[in-house]
Amino acid sequence: MIGKQECQHCKQMIAEHIFDMHEFQCQKNYINCSVCQLRIHIDEEETHMITHQTKKQTQEQVEEDVDWVICDFCNTQIWLVELEQHTSVCGSRTDVCSFCFKNVVMSKLREHELECFRKQNFPQLVEKEAKNKQQDQKQKNGQQPKQVEQQQISNIDPDDDFDYASYADYN
């Protein structure tokens, strides 16, 4: 199991072997919002502050709160209007696969870990799927599997009167 440490800037648990790099990047690229104290990327600050202004105006018009959502990658609470921009930045960060310990882009981590899990726990199934995929690819490329060729040869009727040996001499 990989050891993890809590980053003092974003309060996330980070694998020890990338902790120093993460902490440097986190301190350099993220700030705390002066209004709501959320941890936001520096590039999102302007949009985030506009959202605060919009929220204030909305609250003055209607006593209703702006929708909040949780980021799938960092589990941070963000406003729905900021979700797309936030996830594009947040999803491009890397984290360590808990199965193979490789660094993987956050937006691909779930699929990657699922595949690693399958490879470790069901190797025969993964191997069979790979063989089936190869066969399908050969068929798409016009290569017929040998089984099909043998079936075509076995369709020759041994009782018909055609002289196959003399036909082969002409070809």
Secondary structure by P-SEA (a helix, b strand, c coil): cbbbbbcccccccccccaaaaaaaaaaacccccccccccccccaaaaaaaaaaaaaaaaaacccccbbbbbccccccccccaaaaaaaaaaabbbbcccccccccccaaaaaaaaaaaaaccaaaaaaaaaaaaaaaaaaaccccaaaaaaaaacccccccccaaaaaaac
